[in-house]
Amino acid sequence: MLEYTSSNLMNSVQNNVASMSTTRDADFAAGSTGLAKNQILTQSGTRPC
């Protein structure tokens, strides 16, 4: 029973780490997209929002 609990907890930790990584990747992608948009608007002479 203790081995099962330990394995289950380790699996939960691994899943949480993977989830946090995915969230960070999505945040980075959103930030990069916003930066690119503002750079394009600036270069085209349009004021970014």
Residue pairs with C-beta under 8 A, 6 or more apart in sequence:
37 48
38 48
41 47
41 48
42 48
